[in-house]
Amino acid sequence: MLNKDMEIRIRDLNIYSMYKNKKNSHILKNINLDIPKNRLTSIIGPSGCGKTTLLKSINRLHDIQENIKVEGHVFIGDEDIYNPRRQVNEIRKMVGLIAQRPYPLPANIYDNIAFGPRLHGKRKKSELDDIVENCLKRTYLWEEVKDRLKEPAVALSIGQQQRLCIARALAVEPEVLLCDEITSALDPISSEKIESLLLTLRQDYTIVMVSHVLRQARRLSDYVVFLYFGEVVETGYAKEFFESPKDQRTKNYISGIMPGL
């Protein structure tokens, strides 16, 4: 099992896109980064700067992609998740990822939540019932769906589907939640519900969130990472980061000016 101290430490991380007959692309460059435990950390930066690539590196999602080369180390607690002896399925149980758009399983609401626990050996119906109810309550969905658990998950609204995907991630008892612009496809009311949910969940989970909306990062973040051209330019606790940025590129970006221009 991975160590329960879930502070994330990234050391000398480099990620390359490798294509035949094309120039190799150095996506992430010498990333060294500490992400505090039980806080919400936002990764910000312009489009194409490597935010999602960095996020996916924290649960080895690049393992399923051809032509991606990863060098370096990502420690969760004392364990390097890139140690070849680590079981990827165990890492992904501990580090859940919620995508930009919700992708419910082609099953009913109940089975969407129960799928992960079943996969990891839980079979008793009473135990699964408790897990489903608890996870739906934690994501403020229970009152909305408790009489519809056997209905297809795709019948839910997009905002409800996104909360269902968060509930599905919680069902396997992760320690880290990775959120990739998870409100970008939602209406303002649904986005507000998700933001409120994240603020509650950060008490119990280390949350790393990619956001392209600076107002959202200001509202939610405890800690901020500014990424530009695949490099970490500046990090810091949110209040100081936004009020007293140290790097001129950071000052430009949060002022609405593209860094480097």
C-alpha positions in Angstrom: 0.0 0.0 0.0 1.1 3.6 -0.6 2.1 5.6 2.4 -0.9 7.5 4.0 1.0 10.8 4.1 -0.2 12.0 0.7 1.8 15.1 0.2 3.0 14.9 -3.4 6.6 15.6 -4.3 7.6 15.8 -7.9 11.3 15.6 -8.7 13.2 16.1 -12.0 10.1 15.2 -14.1 10.4 15.4 -17.8 7.8 14.3 -20.3 8.4 13.9 -24.0 6.1 13.3 -27.0 7.9 10.8 -29.3 6.8 10.5 -32.9 8.5 8.7 -35.8 9.8 11.1 -38.5 8.9 14.1 -36.4 10.8 16.3 -34.0 10.4 15.1 -30.4 8.5 17.6 -28.2 9.7 18.3 -24.7 6.3 18.8 -23.0 7.3 19.1 -19.3 10.8 20.3 -18.4 12.6 19.5 -15.2 9.5 19.8 -12.9 10.3 20.0 -9.2 7.3 20.6 -7.1 5.8 20.0 -3.7 2.0 19.8 -3.3 0.7 20.2 0.3 -1.6 17.6 1.9 -5.3 18.2 2.4 -5.2 21.4 0.5 -6.6 22.4 -2.9 -3.8 23.2 -5.3 -4.6 24.9 -8.6 -2.4 24.5 -11.7 -2.8 27.6 -13.9 -1.3 28.8 -17.1 -2.1 29.5 -20.8 -3.5 26.8 -23.1 -0.9 24.3 -24.3 1.5 24.9 -21.4 1.3 21.3 -20.1 -1.2 21.6 -17.2 -3.2 18.4 -18.1 0.0 16.6 -18.9 1.3 17.4 -15.4 -2.0 16.3 -13.8 -2.0 13.0 -15.6 1.6 12.3 -14.5 0.4 12.1 -10.9 -1.6 8.8 -11.5 0.5 7.4 -14.4 -2.2 7.9 -16.9 0.5 8.4 -19.6 1.2 4.6 -19.3 -1.8 4.0 -21.6 -0.5 6.5 -24.2 2.0 5.4 -26.9 4.8 7.8 -27.9 4.9 9.4 -24.5 8.2 9.1 -22.5 8.3 9.9 -18.8 11.5 10.5 -16.8 11.8 11.5 -13.2 9.9 10.7 -9.9 6.5 11.4 -8.4 6.4 10.6 -4.7 3.1 10.2 -2.9 4.1 10.0 0.7 7.3 8.0 0.7 6.5 6.0 -2.4 7.7 6.7 -5.9 4.7 5.9 -8.1 7.1 5.5 -11.1 8.9 2.7 -9.4 8.4 -0.3 -11.8 7.4 -2.5 -8.9 4.4 -0.3 -8.1 1.0 -1.7 -9.2 -0.7 0.8 -11.5 -4.2 -0.3 -10.4 -3.3 0.3 -6.8 -1.9 3.8 -7.6 -5.1 4.7 -9.5 -7.2 3.5 -6.6 -5.4 5.9 -4.4 -5.3 8.8 -6.9 -8.6 9.4 -8.6 -9.0 11.6 -11.7 -12.1 13.5 -12.7 -12.1 14.5 -16.4 -13.2 17.8 -18.0 -16.4 16.2 -19.2 -18.3 13.6 -17.2 -18.1 10.1 -18.4 -20.6 7.9 -16.5 -20.3 4.2 -17.1 -23.0 2.7 -19.4 -24.9 1.4 -16.3 -27.4 2.7 -13.8 -26.6 5.2 -11.1 -26.1 2.6 -8.4 -23.7 0.5 -10.4 -21.7 3.5 -11.4 -20.8 4.0 -7.7 -20.6 0.3 -6.9 -18.3 -0.6 -9.8 -15.0 0.4 -8.2 -15.7 -1.3 -4.8 -16.7 -4.5 -6.6 -13.6 -4.4 -8.7 -11.6 -4.2 -5.4 -13.3 -7.2 -3.8 -16.4 -5.8 -2.1 -19.4 -8.0 -2.8 -21.8 -7.8 0.2 -24.9 -5.9 -0.9 -25.4 -4.2 2.5 -21.8 -2.9 2.3 -22.3 -1.7 -1.3 -25.6 0.0 -0.4 -23.8 1.9 2.4 -21.0 3.0 0.1 -23.4 4.2 -2.6 -25.5 6.2 -0.2 -22.5 7.7 1.6 -20.8 8.8 -1.7 -24.0 10.2 -3.1 -24.6 12.1 0.1 -21.0 13.5 0.1 -21.6 14.8 -3.4 -25.0 16.3 -2.6 -26.7 13.9 -5.0 -28.6 11.6 -2.6 -31.7 13.6 -2.3 -31.8 14.1 -6.1 -31.4 10.5 -7.1 -32.3 8.2 -4.1 -35.5 7.1 -5.9 -33.8 6.7 -9.3 -30.8 4.5 -8.5 -31.8 1.9 -11.1 -32.1 4.5 -13.9 -29.3 5.0 -16.4 -26.7 7.4 -15.3 -26.8 9.1 -18.7 -30.3 10.3 -17.8 -28.8 12.7 -15.3 -28.1 16.3 -16.2 -24.4 17.1 -17.1 -23.9 18.8 -13.7 -25.3 15.7 -11.9 -23.2 13.4 -14.0 -20.1 15.3 -13.0 -21.0 15.0 -9.3 -21.7 11.3 -10.0 -18.2 10.9 -11.4 -16.8 12.5 -8.3 -18.9 10.1 -6.1 -17.6 7.2 -8.2 -14.0 8.3 -7.5 -14.7 8.6 -3.8 -16.2 5.1 -3.6 -12.7 3.4 -3.8 -11.4 5.5 -0.9 -8.7 7.6 -2.6 -6.3 9.9 -0.9 -5.7 12.3 -3.8 -8.3 13.7 -6.3 -7.1 15.1 -9.6 -9.6 17.5 -11.3 -9.1 18.5 -14.9 -11.1 21.7 -15.6 -14.1 19.9 -14.2 -16.5 22.8 -14.4 -15.6 24.0 -17.9 -18.6 22.1 -19.5 -21.1 23.2 -16.9 -23.6 26.0 -16.4 -22.9 28.5 -13.6 -25.3 26.9 -11.1 -23.8 23.4 -11.6 -20.3 24.9 -11.5 -21.1 26.6 -8.1 -22.3 23.2 -6.7 -19.0 21.6 -7.8 -16.9 24.4 -6.4 -18.8 24.1 -3.0 -18.2 20.4 -3.1 -14.4 20.8 -3.7 -14.1 23.2 -0.8 -15.7 20.6 1.5 -13.7 17.6 0.1 -10.3 19.3 0.6 -10.7 18.7 4.3 -10.2 15.0 3.7 -8.3 14.8 0.4 -5.4 16.3 -1.4 -6.9 18.0 -4.4 -5.0 19.0 -7.5 -7.1 21.0 -10.0 -6.3 22.3 -13.4 -8.2 25.6 -14.0 -8.1 28.0 -16.9 -10.3 30.5 -15.0 -8.3 32.8 -12.8 -11.3 33.9 -10.8 -12.0 30.2 -9.9 -8.4 29.6 -8.9 -8.5 32.7 -6.6 -11.8 31.5 -5.0 -10.8 27.9 -4.4 -7.1 27.6 -4.1 -5.0 27.1 -1.0 -1.9 26.7 -3.2 -1.1 27.7 -6.8 1.3 26.5 -9.5 1.9 28.6 -12.5 3.1 26.6 -15.5 4.3 28.2 -18.8 5.9 26.5 -21.8 6.2 23.3 -19.8 8.1 24.9 -16.9 7.1 25.8 -13.4 7.5 29.6 -13.2 6.2 30.2 -9.7 4.4 28.5 -6.8 3.0 29.7 -3.6 0.1 29.9 -1.2 -2.8 31.6 -2.9 -3.1 34.9 -1.1 0.6 35.7 -1.5 0.7 34.3 -5.0 -2.1 36.5 -6.3 -1.4 39.6 -4.3 2.4 39.6 -4.4 3.7 37.5 -7.4 7.5 37.5 -7.6 8.1 36.7 -11.3 7.2 39.2 -13.9 5.7 36.5 -16.1 3.3 35.7 -13.3 2.4 39.3 -12.8 1.7 39.6 -16.5 -0.5 36.5 -16.6 -2.7 37.3 -13.6 -3.1 40.8 -15.0 -4.4 39.4 -18.3 -1.2 39.9 -20.3 0.3 36.9 -21.9 3.7 36.1 -20.3 6.7 37.0 -22.4 4.9 39.7 -24.4 
